[in-house]
Amino acid sequence: MPTTAPSSSPAPAASQATIDVLTALLEARTGQQIAAYRSWRLDTALKPLLRERQLGSLDELVAQLLAGKDREIGEHIVDALLNQETSFYRDAQVFEHLVAAIADAEAAGHRIRIWCAGCSTGQEPLSLAMLFAERHETTGAPVPDIIATDVSGAAIARARSGRFTQFEIQRGLPIRRMMRWFDGVGADWVAKPELVKLVTFRRVNLVSDAAPAGRFDLVLCRNVLLYLTAETKLRVFSTIARALRPGGLFVMGAGETVSGQTPLFEPSQRYRGFYETPSSSTGDPRLRAPGS
């Protein structure tokens, strides 16, 4: 580590070799790619890490990475480069539709299970938890099991803490729900323990790890696949398809589609904007979960 802190002047431009190392690291660990024309993101995203480590450039950061003396530096770099954009009740119409979908699934008589894949800092699964906890209070309907996963250990730790800034808490969360489910702690807001316990948070790499055990009635994986190669997307689609119960539903981001990308899903005829496995796929060995 350098003996002097970097000056306030702009950091020198990173070498192409440094850019190549950083983009390769991100893709190797998460499957995500940074296009050449978006390499400016490296500098923007890694500035806080440079300040924390008192480094003057990305070249110095990569030198530390390649030296191999700090086992955690690679993880810190990847965490910084991941796009963790999220908010409470993002695309509110999706939540309206999924309540109807879950109500229909409950008619089958089994315990409903939901997987939020790529949950970032937890706003999506906590939104679901609030929604179904309030429904339980009103109707007595059981709260589904909610499993939330992300590739980032730092994001999962934040999600488990249930702690959000004033800016984060105001994004999409009505005041009524903020006051009902969160406590003000200093400048932040912290989810009440009874809300957080409704979600099981786990670290899972969608690209290389198996799905959480069991079958799911609903899988949300929104705005995650945007950054993956076509080949990597196919692996993720396969993982999600195998994790769904027959008749289960898959939800992507508003700007995403399965069209032309995989034969494992097709637009749902029951719920607009959702996807399901083709009716003929229940006998497809590609979709059989282990032990099924």
DRENDRENVO-959884 format. One line per 5 residues: number of its first residue (from 1); their letters; for each residue x, y, z of C-alpha. Coordinates in Angstrom, 3 decimals. Last residue first. Example, Ala and Ser with C-alpha at 12.3 -4.5 7.8 and 13.67 -1.06 7.14 Angstrom:
# DRENDRENVO-959884
2) sa) 13.670/-1.060/7.140 | 12.300/-4.500/7.800
//
This chain:
# DRENDRENVO-959884
292) sgpar) -38.305/-35.220/-8.783 | -35.083/-36.024/-6.902 | -33.030/-33.416/-8.717 | -35.368/-31.039/-10.547 | -36.646/-32.167/-13.896
287) lrpdg) -36.712/-29.356/-16.404 | -34.083/-30.568/-18.856 | -35.707/-34.010/-18.731 | -38.746/-32.575/-20.574 | -41.891/-34.270/-19.296
282) tsssp) -43.319/-31.088/-17.792 | -42.144/-29.260/-20.911 | -45.235/-29.868/-23.039 | -47.183/-27.130/-21.272 | -44.430/-24.662/-22.129
277) teyfg) -42.640/-23.264/-19.058 | -44.102/-20.061/-17.753 | -43.600/-16.341/-18.246 | -45.160/-13.216/-16.731 | -46.019/-9.924/-18.450
272) ryrqs) -49.731/-10.648/-18.622 | -50.846/-13.449/-16.358 | -52.865/-16.415/-17.612 | -51.546/-16.976/-21.124 | -48.023/-16.800/-19.784
267) peflp) -45.393/-15.760/-22.293 | -43.080/-18.672/-23.156 | -40.192/-20.279/-21.324 | -37.726/-23.119/-21.878 | -37.278/-22.419/-25.590
262) tqgsv) -34.683/-19.741/-24.819 | -33.395/-16.437/-26.180 | -35.569/-15.544/-29.182 | -38.297/-14.164/-26.938 | -37.364/-14.591/-23.273
257) tegag) -37.864/-10.890/-22.623 | -36.382/-8.026/-20.639 | -37.225/-4.316/-20.480 | -39.873/-4.625/-17.758 | -37.668/-6.947/-15.722
252) mvflg) -38.288/-10.691/-15.600 | -40.948/-12.747/-13.807 | -41.199/-16.549/-13.965 | -44.367/-18.449/-13.052 | -45.020/-21.983/-11.841
247) gprla) -47.438/-24.280/-13.670 | -45.261/-27.309/-12.991 | -43.101/-26.274/-10.019 | -40.200/-24.024/-10.869 | -36.561/-24.724/-9.934
242) raits) -35.816/-26.582/-13.174 | -36.917/-23.555/-15.194 | -34.768/-21.247/-13.076 | -31.596/-23.267/-13.563 | -32.275/-23.658/-17.290
237) fvrlk) -32.844/-19.929/-17.730 | -29.574/-19.314/-15.888 | -27.639/-21.636/-18.186 | -29.221/-20.060/-21.265 | -28.355/-16.588/-19.975
232) teatl) -24.703/-17.613/-19.788 | -24.671/-18.535/-23.476 | -26.396/-15.288/-24.485 | -23.883/-13.253/-22.481 | -25.027/-11.688/-19.233
227) yllvn) -25.645/-8.050/-18.307 | -29.367/-7.880/-18.989 | -29.862/-11.158/-17.099 | -30.250/-9.351/-13.784 | -32.969/-6.807/-14.549
222) rclvl) -35.605/-8.854/-12.734 | -35.222/-12.446/-11.628 | -38.489/-13.182/-9.833 | -39.335/-16.859/-9.433 | -42.852/-17.945/-8.499
217) dfrga) -44.356/-21.283/-7.489 | -40.977/-22.654/-6.434 | -39.533/-26.143/-6.112 | -37.093/-27.336/-3.472 | -33.485/-26.510/-2.684
212) paads) -32.099/-23.079/-3.541 | -30.900/-22.988/-7.160 | -27.559/-24.572/-7.959 | -24.496/-22.374/-8.181 | -22.407/-21.239/-11.166
207) vlnvr) -24.282/-18.517/-13.039 | -26.939/-17.696/-10.476 | -24.305/-17.201/-7.761 | -26.125/-17.686/-4.467 | -25.696/-15.873/-1.155
202) rftvl) -28.730/-16.492/0.992 | -31.484/-14.384/2.558 | -34.522/-16.108/4.051 | -37.384/-13.622/4.205 | -40.252/-13.512/6.735
197) kvlep) -37.699/-12.926/9.509 | -37.025/-9.449/8.101 | -40.623/-8.356/8.723 | -40.888/-9.544/12.341 | -37.474/-7.981/13.017
192) kavwd) -38.725/-4.493/12.085 | -36.970/-2.989/9.089 | -34.429/-0.290/9.922 | -34.634/3.325/8.740 | -31.575/5.556/8.663
187) agvgd) -30.536/9.012/9.888 | -30.459/7.901/13.519 | -32.574/4.775/13.780 | -36.105/5.336/12.479 | -38.137/2.159/12.771
182) fwrmm) -39.664/0.339/9.809 | -42.749/-1.796/9.102 | -45.770/0.310/9.958 | -44.235/3.771/9.538 | -42.691/2.917/6.165
177) rripl) -45.858/1.124/5.124 | -48.019/4.184/5.697 | -45.382/6.457/4.148 | -45.611/4.550/0.864 | -42.365/2.858/-0.239
172) grqie) -41.373/3.436/-3.869 | -38.076/5.170/-3.262 | -38.509/6.894/0.100 | -36.683/4.190/2.034 | -33.640/4.408/-0.222
167) fqtfr) -33.223/8.167/0.130 | -33.695/8.056/3.908 | -31.027/5.375/4.075 | -31.863/1.729/4.541 | -31.188/-0.961/7.156
162) gsrar) -32.854/-4.351/6.844 | -29.711/-5.946/8.289 | -30.300/-9.090/6.236 | -30.418/-7.008/3.050 | -27.154/-5.292/3.931
157) aiaag) -25.427/-8.617/4.480 | -26.900/-9.924/1.217 | -25.547/-6.913/-0.676 | -22.067/-7.342/0.826 | -22.020/-11.040/-0.034
152) svdta) -22.843/-10.227/-3.632 | -24.143/-13.066/-5.826 | -27.685/-12.486/-4.615 | -30.456/-14.581/-3.134 | -33.905/-14.106/-1.604
147) iidpv) -36.087/-17.008/-0.450 | -39.687/-16.137/0.459 | -41.924/-18.792/2.015 | -45.451/-17.603/1.386 | -47.456/-15.799/4.107
142) pagtt) -50.586/-17.737/4.961 | -54.028/-16.255/4.213 | -55.672/-14.910/7.389 | -57.644/-12.370/5.385 | -56.628/-8.938/6.657
137) ehrea) -53.562/-9.661/8.784 | -52.420/-12.285/6.290 | -52.786/-9.809/3.427 | -50.647/-7.353/5.366 | -47.970/-10.005/5.828
132) flmal) -48.257/-10.828/2.110 | -47.539/-7.299/0.917 | -44.941/-6.555/3.551 | -43.014/-9.733/2.731 | -43.213/-9.023/-0.995
127) slpeq) -41.767/-5.538/-0.501 | -39.099/-7.102/1.715 | -38.243/-9.462/-1.138 | -37.852/-6.537/-3.576 | -36.024/-4.101/-1.271
122) gtscg) -33.355/-6.603/-0.268 | -29.972/-5.068/-0.996 | -29.581/-6.879/-4.346 | -32.300/-9.507/-4.789 | -30.629/-11.252/-7.726
117) acwir) -33.029/-14.190/-7.590 | -36.188/-13.580/-5.562 | -37.561/-17.088/-5.048 | -41.161/-17.571/-3.912 | -42.660/-20.644/-2.219
112) irhga) -46.339/-21.345/-1.596 | -47.151/-24.153/0.858 | -49.350/-26.673/-0.923 | -53.132/-26.702/-1.349 | -53.412/-26.365/-5.115
107) aeada) -55.779/-23.407/-4.542 | -52.769/-21.484/-3.224 | -51.535/-21.130/-6.809 | -54.543/-18.979/-7.674 | -53.888/-16.622/-4.758
102) iaavl) -50.219/-16.498/-5.764 | -51.095/-15.390/-9.286 | -53.552/-12.762/-8.051 | -50.907/-11.304/-5.711 | -48.401/-11.576/-8.558
97) hefvq) -50.393/-9.248/-10.779 | -50.527/-6.370/-8.301 | -46.835/-6.769/-7.513 | -45.938/-6.546/-11.196 | -48.037/-3.388/-11.515
92) adryf) -45.805/-1.662/-8.962 | -42.781/-1.679/-11.266 | -40.359/-1.428/-8.315 | -42.279/-1.966/-5.098 | -39.282/-0.861/-3.017
87) steqn) -36.182/0.052/-4.978 | -33.289/-1.497/-6.868 | -30.026/-0.625/-8.609 | -27.291/-2.962/-7.384 | -25.182/-2.873/-10.556
82) lladv) -22.148/-4.935/-9.636 | -18.791/-3.189/-10.029 | -18.269/-2.379/-6.353 | -19.079/-5.916/-5.247 | -16.650/-7.265/-7.854
77) ihegi) -13.817/-5.038/-6.605 | -14.456/-5.915/-2.962 | -14.504/-9.616/-3.825 | -11.184/-9.343/-5.635 | -9.656/-7.432/-2.720
72) erdkg) -10.584/-10.066/-0.151 | -7.606/-12.419/-0.470 | -5.075/-9.622/-0.129 | -1.534/-10.824/-0.890 | -2.279/-11.954/-4.451
67) allqa) 0.023/-9.441/-6.119 | -2.446/-9.451/-9.024 | -5.106/-7.678/-6.970 | -2.663/-5.133/-5.564 | -1.439/-4.345/-9.086
62) vledl) -5.084/-4.098/-10.152 | -5.644/-1.368/-7.588 | -2.490/0.478/-8.643 | -3.642/0.451/-12.281 | -7.046/1.665/-11.142
57) sglqr) -5.353/4.812/-9.942 | -4.204/6.874/-6.951 | -4.702/4.412/-4.127 | -5.538/5.304/-0.562 | -7.306/2.006/0.055
52) erllp) -10.607/3.610/0.991 | -10.185/6.292/-1.671 | -9.557/3.697/-4.386 | -12.549/1.684/-3.168 | -14.770/4.771/-3.373
47) klatd) -13.534/5.450/-6.938 | -14.283/1.904/-8.096 | -17.758/2.452/-9.525 | -16.930/5.619/-11.457 | -13.597/4.386/-12.818
42) lrwsr) -14.976/1.040/-13.916 | -18.146/2.562/-15.307 | -16.049/4.404/-17.935 | -15.637/0.953/-19.508 | -19.124/1.391/-20.978
37) yaaiq) -18.049/1.536/-24.646 | -16.018/-1.644/-24.148 | -19.051/-3.544/-22.888 | -19.030/-4.599/-19.249 | -19.989/-8.233/-18.855
32) qgtra) -21.692/-10.165/-16.090 | -21.072/-13.877/-15.640 | -20.612/-13.297/-11.904 | -17.110/-14.418/-10.894 | -15.438/-14.867/-14.265
27) ellat) -17.274/-11.931/-15.833 | -16.284/-9.492/-13.090 | -12.663/-10.637/-13.081 | -12.437/-10.434/-16.879 | -13.743/-6.853/-16.805
22) lvdit) -11.182/-5.879/-14.188 | -8.227/-7.588/-15.880 | -9.081/-6.154/-19.319 | -9.439/-2.635/-17.938 | -6.036/-2.956/-16.274
17) aqsaa) -4.433/-4.156/-19.508 | -6.068/-1.297/-21.381 | -4.324/1.121/-19.042 | -6.409/3.141/-16.626 | -6.691/6.871/-17.136
12) papss) -4.871/8.899/-14.521 | -6.853/9.772/-11.406 | -8.300/13.269/-11.366 | -6.552/15.669/-8.967 | -7.413/15.392/-5.273
7) spatt) -4.005/13.886/-4.537 | -3.551/10.259/-3.569 | -2.561/9.435/-0.013 | 1.091/8.792/0.675 | 2.784/5.619/1.912
2) pm) 1.410/3.445/-0.866 | 0.000/0.000/0.000
//
